[in-house]
Each structure stands twice: as structure tokens, then as C-alpha cells.
């Protein structure tokens, strides 16, 4: 019975670091979907090079801010970086 209790506690107890590690690959999917949303909505010209650059840069920045900056502030910083990067990429 003690073993079942230990397993249950392990399953239901949230580990913040483990959660961040498991959800890290979803950042790439999020960057790709944001790319599609922005570029198809505003009908911006793009190439495969700009697509790869945008997704890699945004994924990297999102992962860095996720681990270094507390939760509500990293989202605001990510939105600011997205806006500035699109302006820079298509200037």
C-alpha cells in the first residue's frame, strides 16, 4: 500500500523543472503557428530562409525567457521581441 501511495504522490505532485523540460518542444510548434498566423493574415512576403530564421530565433528566445524570466513577464517580452523581429526581418 505504501508503494501505491508513493507512486500516486509522484504522479500528482507537480515538478516545475520537469514540466518546463517536457513542454519545451511545444515552443517550436507555437512559433510555427504564430508564423503562419502572422504571415497569412497580413499577407507578408516570405521565403523558406525567412521562415526558418523566424521559427529558430523565436523558439530560442522563447526557451531562454521561459527559463530565466518569471511567468507573466516572459510573455510580454516575447510579444515585444516578436514585433521587433518582424519589423527587423522585413525592413
N, C-alpha and C positions, 0 to 999 in steps of 0.2 A: 504494500500500500504506500510505503514511503517513496518507493521508486516512481510510482504513478504520480504522486504529488510533486516530486521533483521535476518530472517531465512536463507536467501541466504548468508549473511555475516558469519553466524555461520557455514554453510556448507562448504564454500570455504576458510575460514581462517584456516591456519594450526596451530595447537596447539602442540608444541613439546613434552610436557609431555604426552598428550593423545595419540599421535602417538606411543611413546615408550611403553606405557602400552598396547595398542591394539596389537602391533607387538611382544610383549614379548613371547607369546605362540609359535610363529613360530621358536623360538630358539631351542626348543625341536625337532621339525621336521628337522631343519638344522643339529643338532647334530646327529640325527639318519641317515640322508642321508650321512653325512660325514663318519660316522662309516661304513656304507655299502660300500661306495666308497673305503675307505682305506683298509678295511679288505678283500674285494673280489678282489681288484686289486692286492694287494701284497700277497694274499693267506695266511694270518696270521691265526694261530690257535686261536680260541676264545671259550668261554663258555658263558652261559647266565649271569653268575656273572660278567664277564669282560664287556659284552655288557651293562648291567645296570650301572655298575660303570662308564664306559666311557661316556655314554649318560648323566647321572646325573651330573657328575663332569664337563663335557664340557658345559652343559646347565647352570649350576650355575655360572661358571667362565664367560661365555659369557654375562649373565644378569648383573653380577656385573661390568664388564668392560664397558658394554653399558651405564650404568647409571653414572659411575664415570670418565671415560676417554673420551676425545673428539674423534670425529668420525674417522679420518683416523688412529689414533694411536691404537685404540682398536682392529682393525682388525689385525694389525701386532702383537700385543700382544697375541691375540687369536691363531694365527698361530704358534707362538713360544710355547705357552702353549700346544697346540695340539701335536706338535712334541715331546716336553719333556715328556708329559704324556704317549704317546705311547711307548717311549723308557723306561720309568719307569715301565709301566704296563707289558711289555713283556721282561723284563730283567731277 
